[in-house]
Structures are given as C-alpha cells and as structure tokens.
Amino acid sequence: MSGIYIHIPFCKQACNYCDFHFSTSLKLKSNLIESILVEIDLRHPYLENKNIETIYFGGGTPSLLSEKELFLILEKIYKNYNVSSNAEISLEANPDDLSVEKLKELKRLEINRLSIGLQSFNNEELIWMNRAHTANESEASVKRAQDKGFENISIDLIYGSKFSNLTNWKKTLDKAIALDVKHISSYNLTIEDKTKLGHDFKVKKEIAIDDEKSSELFLEMIDRLEKNNFIQYEISNFGKENYFSNHNSNYWKGIEYIGFGPSAHSFDGVSRQWNVSNNSLYIKNITDKKETYFEKEILLESDQFNEYILTSLRTIWGIDVLVLNTKFNSEILNSFNEKIKTYISSDMIIFNNNKYVLTSNGKLFADKIASELFV
C-alpha cells in the first residue's frame, strides 16, 4: 500500500496565498527533471519490496510538464519499484493547462486521477488570488476531462477570503456539485508569512475574516456536500463512495511513502526525511551524488504518537485503540486516556467501535484538540 510523490516546483505565476515551494522561472526545468530521474535511481532501496499502490504528481503545477517529461519519470519509477497494475496515478493540474491535446497525452500516460485547482468560481476573486484562469475555464476544463474519459476527478476550492459570505459560498458549492465530480478538497484560506497575502496583511492592505464566519462556511460545506452523497473522510476532503484519494489517505493512515524532487518528504514508519527546498541546490547535490540534498529525522516514540494523533484524528477512521495499545507504552497511553475524557464529556469526540472520532463540533477545533493530546 506504499506511495510515491513527485514534487514539480514550477508555476506560470505565483498565487498570492501559496507558500509551497515553487518557481515561476522554467529555465531549470530540464535539469530538474534529469535530477529527479537520478534521485529515483539513487533511492530505489527505499521502500524496497513494498508494493506501490499510488503515484502522485504534485507541486507547483505538474500539468506544465510535457508528455515526454512525465513519461520519463513514470518509466523510471516502474523500473525501480513494484507498481500495482491498478495503481492510482494522480496529477495536479490548473484548468488553463487542460486542453484537449493535454488530456489526450495524460490518457496515453495512463494517469487515471486528476486534481484540478479551480479554487473559486468568482472571476474577481480569481484575479485577486492571481490565478491564471477564469471561472468559465474552470467549468470547461472539468467537462473536457470528463468528455475525454476521466471519471476520477477532484477539484480544489478555497473559502475564507474577503470575498466569502454564506450566500456566494452556497452558490460555489452548488456549482461544484453540478459538475458531477467525485471528490472535492476545500481549504480555509490561511495567511502565511512568506506570501504576498501575508505581506499585505501585515501592512493592513488586507484583512482576515473572523473565525466565526469561517466556521459558518465550514459547517455549511459539510451539510451541503453530505446531502449530495459526499463523505467527509478527512477534515478538508470529501469523496463519493469508492472515490477517496488513496494517496492522501495513506498519509493520514501512517503508511510509508517516498517523495522525489525539491522539498518532497518521505516516511518509512520510523524516520522522516525531506529534500532541500531550493531547485539549484537540489540539482547540484543530486548531480554530485551528495546526500546533502535532504535532511533526516529519526522519530522517537513520542514523535510517532503525536503524528498518529494529528493525522488520524482528522479522519473518519479516527484514533484506533488497537493501534494505541500495540505501538505505544503505558505512560503515553495513561496520559492519553486521561486527556481524552475532557473532549468526550464536551461532545467534541465520540468513542465508537474502539475508535475515537471527532464530532461536527470537534472538527472546528481539530488541530487544537490534537495538540492538547500530544505528549
């Protein structure tokens, strides 16, 4: 059930809210693809003998890669790893990249899941975000992909900007539902320091909406999507039955994965490592076969516990008592058992079938609850 992630750190332009690692200059693209191919060869013992069930091209904007570049990466992965014949192969894409010809290329490559970054159906908001597409292109790209045989399509939406209110958020959700996609990932806009939005917030050019308003939008989203057969299997992710993201689900379930490319993370159950977030340095150190292109951390038992709580609590699968009793010592368990009582009595968490799961009210405070359960 292991997975592979490939980080493609290029974008046409910078969204004002994004703090992922990317570059708007494509001049190093060919060199970086070559370095990713070298890294895949260098690290083939990682997850050795594991069956690869998911491959995920993230970014950045992976849809900027040519058919040949994507083919070379997939070919190298298949050469080094045992990839399942029915593996989920996902690619993040911007609507403006998904031409008919591009979709044909992706079909030829046997990419079977698209994650399309629509973000909004409001043209004014898209301009404010500095997105490269329009609302009409958003809808058209999804319909083109469906016409070309892509059934497993996810779309991204953002709520909580200054454009958000309950009335237009309901309209956004209704438009998303009408597109008949199988999966929706929707995130509350966060203001990150090293972004244009973060700078504008500091100089009071922009303001953040209050938590009460964001909570109202969040609860409306849960209600509206669940009434239309979407299952909220993770705080920000809704999928129809049999259309959850297998790749991301593996992250939340603590299953091993390997990441290639600058800033990509890897996890083998007992350690975590992450590649340098610098394209030039990544290329240079990979070319020189230096191990300085990544950092590594061995996870203590307390680290593993905290990660398990943080990720599992966000999901419908919850915190499993069997996992707790199998993996962690009595001191950690005693601390957890004492702390969890507070959240059960306040109706933030329910205990059912030997699992602790957040209630609707608890989902509003998921990260806070998890941090207070940490050791």
N, C-alpha and C positions, 0 to 999 in steps of 0.2 A: 504493500500500500504506500510505498515511498513516493516522493515527488521531486521534480526538478523545476527550478525557477531560473529564468534568464532575464537579467535587467538590461534593457535597451535605453541608454541615457540620453536620448535626443528628442527634441520637440521643435516644432516650427516656431513657436513663440511661447513666452512664459506666462502662465496663468497667474493672476495676482495673489492667489491664496496658496499656491503649491510650494511645499518645502521638500519634495522628493528630490533626489539627485538627478539632474539633467543638464543638458547644454543645448543652446539654440544654434550653435555652430556645428555643422555636419562635416567639417573638414577632416576630423579624425575617425569618421565612421568606418571606413575600410580597414584602418589599422586596428580599430577596436574589435571589429568582427573577427579579424585574424587572431587577436589576443584571446577572445572568448573561446575560439576553437582550440587554441593551445591550452587554455585552462582546463577545458573538458578532458583533454588527454592527460594533463598533469594530475588531475584529481580523480581519475577513474577508480582508484581503490576505495574512495569514499562511498559508502552505501554499497560496497561490493556484495554481490549475491542477493541484493534486495530487488524485488520486483517493482519496476517503476509504473505507477498507475496514472500519474498526472504530469503534464508538462505545461508550464505557464510562461508565456512571454509578457512581461510587464515593463513598466517604465515610469517616466518617459512615454514615448509613443512608438511601440513596436511596429505599428502599421506603416511607419516610414521606411521600413526595410524592404528591399526588393525581394522578388520571389527567389532569386539565386541565393541571396544572403540568408534568408530563412531556411532554405533547403540545406545549405552547408551546415548550419547549426543543428538542424534535426538529424541530418546524416551522421554527424559526429556523435550526437547523443546515442543514436541507435547502434553505432559501432562500439561504444564504450559501456552501454547499460542494457539490461534486460527489460525492454519496454513491452508492456502488455499489449496484445493485439487490439484491445478495446479501450486503450488509454484515453483519458480526457485530455485534449490538447487545446489550450485556450490562448487567445491573443487579444490584448487590449488594443482598441482602435479608436481613432477620432472619426466622427461622421464624415468629415470632408475628405478623408482618405479612401472611403469605401465606395470607389467607383465600381461599375460592372466588371471591368477588367481585373481590378484588385480582388474582388470577391471570387472571380474565377481562379486566380492564382492561389488564393487561400484554400479553395476547394481541392485544387490539384495537390497541395501540400498535405491534405488530409487533416487540416485544422478543423476541429468539429465544435468549437465553442468560441463565441465572440463576446467580449465585454466592451460595450460601446459607451464612450464618455459623453453622454448628452448633457448632463449637469442641469440644464434648465430649458424650458420652452418659451422663455421670455427673452426677446431679442435685446432689449435694453440691459437686462441682467447679464446676458452672454457677452455683450460688449464691455460691460463693467468688469467681468471676470477676465477679459482679454482672451476669450476663446476664438478660434479661427473659423467657426461655423455659425450658421443661423439656425433658428428654430425649425424652419422648413427643411433644412438639410438634415437635421436630427431625425425627423419623422421619415424622410425619404430614404435615409441610409438604412434604417431598420427594415423598411419594406423591401428595399433592394436585396438585402441579405436574406430575408425570408423567401423572396422570389427565386433566389439562387440556391435554395435548399438548406439554408442554415436554420435549424429548428431550435438549437440550444443557444439562445441569445440572452445576455444580461445587459441591462442599462444602468448607468450611474446617474444619480440625482443628488443635488445639494440643496439643503434648506437652511434657513437661519441667516440669510444675508439681509441687508436693509430693504430688499425688495419683497421679503417674505411677509405674508399675512395669511390668515386662515382661509380666506376666500380664494386667493390665487393658488395656494398650496393644494386645495381640493381640486381645482381645475388641472393642476400639474399632474396629480395622482390619477385623475380620470383619463387624461391623455395617455399616460404611461400604460394604464390598464387596457385602454382601447387598442394599443399597439400589439397586444396579444403576445408579449414577450414572456419567457418562462422564469425570469429571475430579475430582481431589482435590488441594487445596492444603493442605499441612501444615507448620506452622512450630514451631520450637523456641521455647518461651516465653523472652523476653528481659526483663530487668528494666531499665526505663527510668526515669531520674531523676525526671521530672516526672509521675509517675503515683502512684496510691495504693499500688500494689505496690512501687514504688521507695522511697516513704516508709517503708512497713512493713519493707522490707529494711534500710534504714538504721538504724531503731530496733530491729532484731533481732526484730521481731514475725514476720517470715517468713524462710525460708532458701531458698537456691537449690540445686537438685540438682547433683551434680558432673558434669563433662564426660564422664567415662567412662560414666555412666548414660545421659546424653543420646545419646551415640554408639551405645550398645546399642539404644536405641529407634529411632534413625535408621536403622541398618542392618537392623533387623527390619522397619521400614516398607518399605524398598526391596525386600527379599526377598519379603515377603508380597504387595505390590502388583504387582510384576513377575510373580509366579506367577499372578496373576489378570488378565493382559493389559493392565496399565497400563504406560506407558512413562514413565520419569523423564526428561523432556525439559529440566528445569531443576531445580536442587538441591531446591527445595521444591514442585515441581509435577509431577503425574503425570496423564497423559491417555491414554485409549484412542485407538487409531489414528483419525485424522481429527477428534479432539476436543481438540486442544491449544487453549489460549487464543491466538487470533490477535493480540488486542490486546497482551497482555503479551509475547508472542513478539517483537512488533515493537520493544518497549523493549529487549529483550536483543540484538536484531539491529541496533540503532542506527538504526532507521527513524524518520523525522520524525513528530512528533505535536504537537498543541496542547491545552492544558489551560485550562478555564474554571472560574471560581469561586475563592473564597479558598483559598490555599495550593497551588493547582494549578500544575503545572510544564509547560513547553513546551520543545521541542527541534527545531531545524531543520537539524541536522548540523554547524553551525559555532558556534552560540550556544545558551545555555540561559537561560530566564527563569522566575521563579516569582512567583506572586501573594502579596500580603501575607496572613499568617495571622491576620486579625482581621476579623470579619464587619462590624462597624460602619465601620471604616476602608475596607474594600473597597467597601461600598455608597456611602459618601460620595464617595470619589475616582472611582469609576465614574460616579456621578451628575454630578459636576463635570467629567467627562471629563479628569481629571488622570492623567498617566502614572505618578504616584507609587503606584499600586496594585500595581506589580510592580518587581522588580529584574532586571537582565540581566547576563549574563557572556559575553564572547567567549572561546571555548575555544582555548587555544594548542594547538599540535601535540602537546605532551606531555600536555595535559589529554585530548585526544581519544584518544590512545594508552591512557592509564590507564583511561578509561571503557570503551574497547573490550575491554581485558584483563579488567576487573572483570565486565562483563556477559556476554561471550561464553564465558568460562571456566566459567561456571555452567551451561552448556547442553550438550546432546548435539551441537550444531553446532560447538562448540569455537572455538579460535583458528585462523583460516584464514590460511595462509602467503601466499596471493594477496592478501588484504586488507592484510596487513602490508607486503608489497613494493610495493603500489600507493599506500598512503596515508602511509607514514612514512619518514623519512630514514635514511640508513645508520648514523648514530650511535646512533639509537634501536634499530635492528634489530640492530646488533652487541652492544649491551648485553643485549637480549632473548635473542639466540641463546646468549650465554654463560651467563646465569642459568637458562635453561630446562633445561640439561644436568643440573643438580642434581636436578630433580624427575623427569626421565626415569630417571636411574640409581637413584633411591629408589622407583621404581614408584608415584609419585604422578600422573604424567602419561604418556600414551602418544601416540606420533606415528603417525597412520594417514591415508592418503589426503590428505596435505598439510595435516592439521589436528592441533592439539594438544588432547587431551581428557583430563579428569580420570578417574582410575581410582576404584573404590569407596573405596579408602583415601584418595585425594586429595580426594574430596568432603567428607570430615570436616574438611578444612583449607582449603576453597576460598578464603575471604576472606584468610586469612593468605598463601597462595601468591600470590594476585593482587597483594596489596600489596607483596610482595617482588619481583614482576616489574615494578612501576611504575618509571618514570624520574623 
